């Protein structure tokens, strides 16, 4: 289990990837009054985990582990992330993770992907940067999936505590409840097919598109 401490560092909310600046769409629901308390955010979070994180990020991680070329997956993620802010969020955090990884978790695979992105041939998406690092550390796929999904849930919950706002204890209750959704999403992702890649709810995408025209915003996405 030599990878465990490295995986904790890789998924720590203090890792400076800029996740604190992104709501990944929930701020649009807050602005419309649809997300306004612990219960309503929990409903949104469960939908986000069960849809976007499962059929996009988790599948990308799984396919990379199974040997699909990172260049192919990079292009597929760029194409399927229809909301502009979501593409930018993924590449901003991914590029930052590639920079951190080059210093803290170096590997030939990571150096190759980073060079490919730096040259302008790729976008550098967050789940792919994570997957390249996790695989190089020897993290098994099930643990990599669960860790990535829960790290994303943690960042979103911390942001919701600030934005809605919620109490710190409410945030912890939400995380405990979300653990079941994360486990279910990680399990579902290993049984999906390439045809499922990018099958995200239009409602989530439309709300994410609305965010860039929102009158007042706390987050970049």
GIPEVEN-V348830 format. One record per backbone hydrogen bond with DSSP energy under -1.0 kcal/mol. NH is the residue of the N-H (numbers start at 0). CO is the residue of the C=O. E is the energy in kcal/mol with one decimal. If there is no record, write none. Layout:
NH&CO&E / NH&CO&E
//
This chain:
3&0&-1.5 / 6&2&-2.7 / 7&3&-2.1 / 8&4&-2.1 / 9&5&-2.5 / 10&6&-1.7 / 14&11&-1.9 / 16&14&-2.5 / 20&17&-1.9 / 21&18&-1.8 / 25&22&-1.5 / 27&24&-1.0 / 29&25&-1.9 / 30&26&-2.4 / 31&27&-1.5 / 32&29&-1.2 / 33&28&-2.0 / 34&28&-1.5 / 40&36&-2.3 / 41&37&-2.1 / 42&38&-1.7 / 43&39&-2.0 / 44&40&-3.1 / 45&41&-2.2 / 46&42&-1.9 / 47&43&-2.5 / 48&44&-2.6 / 49&45&-2.5 / 50&46&-1.6 / 52&47&-2.3 / 54&50&-2.9 / 55&51&-1.3 / 57&52&-3.2 / 59&55&-2.1 / 60&56&-2.2 / 61&57&-2.4 / 62&58&-2.9 / 63&59&-2.0 / 64&60&-2.2 / 65&61&-1.8 / 66&63&-1.5 / 67&62&-2.5 / 72&68&-2.1 / 73&69&-2.5 / 74&70&-2.0 / 75&71&-2.0 / 76&72&-2.6 / 77&73&-1.9 / 78&74&-2.0 / 79&75&-2.1 / 80&76&-1.7 / 81&79&-1.7 / 86&82&-1.9 / 87&83&-2.5 / 88&84&-2.5 / 89&85&-2.4 / 90&86&-2.2 / 91&87&-2.8 / 92&88&-2.3 / 93&89&-1.9 / 94&90&-2.8 / 95&91&-1.8 / 96&92&-2.1 / 97&93&-2.2 / 98&94&-1.9 / 99&95&-2.5 / 100&96&-2.9 / 101&97&-2.0 / 103&99&-2.7 / 104&100&-1.8 / 110&106&-2.5 / 111&107&-2.2 / 112&108&-2.2 / 113&109&-2.9 / 114&110&-2.4 / 115&111&-2.0 / 116&112&-2.2 / 117&113&-3.0 / 118&114&-1.8 / 119&116&-1.8 / 120&115&-1.5 / 125&89&-1.0 / 128&124&-2.3 / 129&125&-2.6 / 130&126&-2.3 / 131&127&-2.6 / 132&128&-2.0 / 133&129&-3.2 / 134&130&-2.7 / 135&131&-1.8 / 136&132&-1.5 / 137&134&-1.1 / 138&133&-2.4 / 143&139&-2.4 / 144&140&-2.8 / 145&141&-2.2 / 146&142&-2.5 / 147&143&-2.4 / 148&144&-2.5 / 149&145&-2.4 / 150&146&-2.2 / 151&147&-2.0 / 152&148&-2.3 / 153&149&-2.5 / 154&150&-2.2 / 155&151&-2.4 / 156&152&-2.4 / 157&153&-2.5 / 158&154&-2.0 / 159&155&-2.2 / 160&156&-2.3 / 161&157&-1.1 / 162&158&-2.4 / 163&159&-2.5 / 165&160&-1.7 / 170&166&-1.8 / 171&167&-1.7 / 172&168&-2.2 / 173&169&-2.3 / 174&170&-2.1 / 175&171&-2.0 / 176&172&-2.1 / 177&173&-2.6 / 178&174&-1.1 / 181&177&-2.6 / 182&178&-2.3 / 183&179&-2.3 / 184&180&-2.4 / 185&181&-2.6 / 186&182&-1.9 / 187&183&-2.5 / 188&184&-2.4 / 190&187&-1.8 / 195&192&-1.9 / 196&193&-1.1 / 197&54&-3.0 / 198&195&-2.1 / 199&197&-2.0 / 204&200&-1.6 / 205&201&-3.0 / 206&202&-2.0 / 207&203&-2.1 / 208&204&-2.2 / 209&205&-1.9 / 210&206&-1.0 / 212&209&-1.7 / 213&210&-1.8 / 219&20&-3.6
//
